[in-house]
């Protein structure tokens, strides 16, 4: 299991950050210096750092490995037999009338990461935390590259660019205007993601967004893939999980107002026969009323279940006061609260309630430190960098490993073919699903607005460690 706060252990001034960052900004004077500790590569497998324009950092890193079809692992072959490629349902197959020219002898991945090299002092003992997070993400990507470089069946090139803003994103993507890559990872800011998603759509290039999950990024763009589940995926799992485990008459949907109600989602009549009762509660009443508010709702028999589908910072005080009321008014009655992953980023008072009350959170990413795969990865990472991996390291590792394996197995349009699969990784799993904002589906000829990784788990927090609730 993992703790809520999984900070990187400081060792020699965050050694990995300084090591990698110094190598990045030193690119102009050392064109063949390596980013990671690995055997000296052959010429065709070299690592290149090239900063030709100091104002707009150009290519940060190029990683290449050769075609190696003879070394595909037996496990990969076995997996192909047990999980055959499925023909995508009618309505979400790739459609194109464009003539896009791409490299046929290799797959090219372009990563747009906000290292912000120009904002950091090369003489400082530490780099700023906003840059360090993405350097860690990059280190995780490197771990996946090194792990898979001898098992892939197709030559793959990874180009990494420092692209902290939309201007750098435009500048870097312009280099691929006439020969688009097969996959883009990043960028980080919403406006940059919108631009990159539209560019990817126009150039029929798949793009994975690791950090931004929003339904407003793009429309009718089947090349756009969100690495984390959107709000509706979290709502659907919470709804399904609560209905499966408790009587509907014991479940209450809590809302701040009619305007903010999610009742139409949780009581979709086309899916559910029984309706969950909704309770509208004012924040001012929770904060100051002397009357029993939560206590007056509690059931005499069986646990009372509350669903609070709130994930915005503006909901923070409401959530805190509601949990406080649960704690003070429940007496000896059993109460279970379903909440959102964003609660883990809110004030410490809410975290304390998560630790002591029966509160279930929908979560896309979590680390089970008892798994052998996690232990092995942490050991390998520590041996390489002399510090333990942060969650950003694991996130970068998962996304790059999934990307390489998907390109190698299903090609650059893997999202059209992976919708029937669950691919387990270290911090998360990948369950690629199409999203139709119009409410349509493949059966009624809906056009895909985008794809997302819909993987979500329900967890409880105990002593700062997650426990999965199946």
Buried (B, 14 or more C-beta within 10 A) or exposed (E): BBEBEBEBEEEEEBEBBBBBBEBBBEBEEEEEBBBBEBEEBEEEBBBBBBBEEEEBBBBBBBBBBEEBEEEBEEEBEEBEEEBEBEEBBEBBBBEEEEEEEBEEEBBBBBBBBBBBBEEBEEEEEBBBEBBBBBBBBBBBBBBBBBBBBEBBBBBBBBBBBBBBBBEBBBBBBEBBEEEBBBBBBBBBBBEBBBBBBBBBBBBBBBBBBBBBBBBEBBBBBBBBBBBBBBBBBBBBBBBEBBBEBBEBEBBBBBBBEEEBBBBEBBBEEEEBEEBBEBEEBEBEEBEEEEEEBBBEBBBEEEBBBBBBBBBEEEBBBBBBBBBBBBBEBBEEBEBBBBBBBBBBEBEEEBBEBBBEBBBBBBBBBBBBEEEEEBEEBBEBBBEBBEBBBBBBBBBBBBBBBBBBBBBBBBBBBBBBBBBBBEBEBBBBBBBBBBBBBEEBEBEEEBBBBBBBBBBBBBBBBEEBBBBEBE
